[in-house]
Amino acid sequence: MSTAFDSAVAPWRKSSFSGNSGNCLEVAPGFAGVPVRDSKDPSAGHLVVSPGSWSALLSTLRAV
């Protein structure tokens, strides 16, 4: 797992469940933290969350 993060070359990916609405997040897996950005405006920057926080968010969303 890499600890260096460069948004310009990060392997951003979008969920296959997002469809064509454009309302989704992109994540760049494989880093010490989980970089997250708005797919509609990737130039607006990104947020890095801890792997534990990301996992908790996904668990919560799956339970809904």
C-alpha positions as CSV (number, residue, x, y, z in Angstrom):
1,M,0.0,0.0,0.0
2,S,1.4,3.4,-1.0
3,T,1.4,6.3,1.4
4,A,2.1,9.0,-1.2
5,F,-1.0,10.4,-2.8
6,D,-1.1,12.5,-6.0
7,S,-4.6,13.4,-7.1
8,A,-3.6,13.9,-10.7
9,V,-2.5,10.3,-11.2
10,A,-4.6,8.5,-8.6
11,P,-6.6,5.5,-9.8
12,W,-10.0,7.2,-9.2
13,R,-13.0,4.9,-9.6
14,K,-16.7,5.3,-9.4
15,S,-19.2,2.7,-8.1
16,S,-20.8,0.5,-10.7
17,F,-24.1,1.3,-8.9
18,S,-23.9,5.0,-9.6
19,G,-25.5,4.8,-13.1
20,N,-25.5,7.9,-15.3
21,S,-27.0,10.4,-12.8
22,G,-23.6,11.9,-12.1
23,N,-24.4,12.1,-8.4
24,C,-21.7,10.0,-6.9
25,L,-18.3,9.9,-5.2
26,E,-15.1,8.6,-6.6
27,V,-12.5,6.9,-4.4
28,A,-8.9,6.1,-5.0
29,P,-8.1,2.9,-3.2
30,G,-4.6,1.7,-2.3
31,F,-3.4,4.5,-0.1
32,A,-2.9,4.8,3.7
33,G,-6.2,6.8,3.8
34,V,-9.1,6.7,1.5
35,P,-9.2,9.7,-0.9
36,V,-12.8,10.7,-1.8
37,R,-14.0,13.4,-4.3
38,D,-17.1,14.6,-6.0
39,S,-17.4,13.0,-9.5
40,K,-19.2,16.1,-10.8
41,D,-16.4,18.4,-9.8
42,P,-13.1,16.5,-9.4
43,S,-11.1,19.8,-9.6
44,A,-12.7,21.0,-6.3
45,G,-10.3,18.8,-4.3
46,H,-10.6,15.7,-2.3
47,L,-11.0,14.5,1.3
48,V,-9.0,11.7,2.8
49,V,-10.7,9.6,5.4
50,S,-9.3,6.8,7.6
51,P,-9.9,3.3,6.4
52,G,-11.9,2.6,9.6
53,S,-14.2,5.6,8.9
54,W,-14.6,4.5,5.3
55,S,-15.5,1.0,6.3
56,A,-18.0,2.3,8.9
57,L,-19.7,4.5,6.3
58,L,-20.0,1.6,3.8
59,S,-21.4,-0.6,6.5
60,T,-24.0,2.0,7.4
61,L,-25.0,2.6,3.8
62,R,-25.3,-1.2,3.2
63,A,-27.7,-1.4,6.2
64,V,-30.0,1.2,4.8
